[in-house]
Amino acid sequence: MEIKTKIKRNFDFEKARVRVVTVHWLNNIIGKRINKRIQDGIDEGVDINGNKFKKLEESTKELRSGNKPLLKTGNLRKTKAFPAKKTKLNYTLKSVAKAKKKYRLEKSTGTYIGTRKKAGYPYAKIHNEGYYTDKKSLVKKEIKVPKREWFGIPKSFKDDGKDIKQALEIFWTLIKARINKPMG
């Protein structure tokens, strides 16, 4: 005896607009929230892994006003989003912070205006990875500036993080709502 099974689909993925839902989810639920978390981390002095930034050294405090790392110019807040599209389901966020050729520092001992050897180096990247100051810099010695992992995918958006879990729940709710409706 032969048994036959026939499966009939009562929905169409394109009519259910799964790609449109996915684009919306990537851009608004994931992308914007990651960018906000990065910006909040700068304000709160917390890196993408949830750790507090190392405090500023006295040599750095002498060169600037304020005691919080990564806040002096606001330059690190400059990001550019490349949103997902129906044809490319990929959301990219880039830091576009670049060092300027000229700088101005206000100190209690006066105002210092200077020029860097080169402008446009990836300011954001060196802060994310850490670097050494130059002996010819305003600090006048080589100092290790600690890495402050402020840019990237926050821990809460990875693996079992609370933000990715919440985002995935939203995604599946949106998809199920589309698929569970019979298409006519």
N, C-alpha and C positions, 0 to 999 in steps of 0.2 A: 504494500500500500504506500502510495506517495503522498506526502504532505506538502502543500504549497502555502506559502505565506506571502501576502501582499501588503506592502507598507505604503500608505498614502500620506503624503505630506500636505498639511493644510495651512502652510505658511511659506512665504518666500523671503529669503534673507535680505534681498535688495528692497523689497516692499517693507520689510520690518525695519529697514534703515539701520542695520547693525553697524555699518561703517560710520554713519552719521553720529550714532550714539557713542561709538568708540572715539571718534575725533573730539566730540564734546567732553567726554570723560578725560581723555589725555590732556586737553588744553585747560579745562576748568577745574576738574577734580584733582588731577595729579600736578600738572605744570604750575599753575598759579599757587597752589598750596606749598609746593617745594620752594618756589621763589619767596613766598611770604615767610616760610620757616627760616630760610637763609637770612633774610632781612631782619627778622626778629632776633636771630642768633647774634647778629652784629650788635644790635641794641642791648641785648641781655648779657653779652660777653660769654656766649656759649657756642661751642663748635658744633659741627653736624653730627657728632657722636654723643652730644649731651654733656660734654666736659667743659668746665670753666676755662677761659683763656688764661694763660700765664700772665701775671701782672707785668706792667711796664717796668723796665729798669729805670733807675734814677737818671742815667744818662739820657734816656728818651724823654722822661718827664721834664728835664731841663730845656728840651728843644720844642716843647709844645704846651698848649694849654689842655687841661683835662687829663684824666687818669685812665680812661678806657681805651683798650687797644682797638685798632681798625676804624676809629670814628673821626679822626682829625679833619679830613677834607670832605668826607662823604663820597669820595671817588669810588670806593669799593661797592657802593650800592648800585652802580651802573651795570645793569644786565640787559641782555637782548634776548627775547624769546623768538624762537623759530617754531611756530605752532604746527601741530599735526594737520594733515589734509586728508581728504578721502583717498587720494592716490598715494599718500605716504603717511603711514600711521606711526609717526615718530615725532616727539616733542623734544626740542633741544633748548637748553638755557645756557647762555654764555656770559661770562663776565667780560665786559668791554673796558674795564678800568685800565688805563695806561698812565705811566708816569709822564708828567709834563716836563718840558725842557727847562723852564724857569720855575723857581720856587721862592716862597716868601715865608719866613718864620718869625713869629712875634714872641719875644722872650722878655723877661723882666729887665734884662740888660740891654735891650734894644731890638731893632728889626733887622733880620738878616735876609738879604736877597741874593740868590745865587743861580747858577746855571749848571745843569747836569751835562756830563759828556754826551749822553745820548738820551733822547726822549722816546717814549712809546714802548719801553720794555714792559713785559707783562707783569705789572704791579700786583695784580691779584694772585698770579701764580706763585710769585716769590713769597708772598705772605702765607699762602696755603702750605708751602713746602719748607719755609724757613730760609734764612740766608745770613751772610756775614756782611757787616758794614765795611766800607773801604777806609783805609787809614787817612785818605785825603778828604773824607766826608766831614760834615759838621761835628761829628762825634770825635774826630781826630784819632780814632783807634779802631782796630778790628774787634767787633763785638758780634757774637752769635745772636741773631734775632730768632726766637723760637718759632717753629711752625704753629700756625693757628688754622686748623682745618675748618675754615668758615664756609667754603664753597664746595658743593658736590651734592650727592643724594644723601639726605639726612638719614640717620639710623632708623628713625621711626617710619621711613618709607621703604625699608629693606626687610627681607625675610618675614619675620613674624612681628614686625613693628606695628604699633597701634594705628598709625595713619594709613599704612598700606592695607591693613585688614579692613578698616572703615571704607577706604576707597574701593576695594574689591567688592564689598557688600553693596555699595551704591551701584557699581558697574553691573553686577548680576541682577540687581533689582530692575535696572533700566532695560537690560536685555530680556529678562523674563517677561516684563510687561509688554514688550514688542512681540515676542514669539508666541505667547499664550493667547493672542488675539487671532482667531481664524481670519485668513485673508480671503476676500471675495472675488 
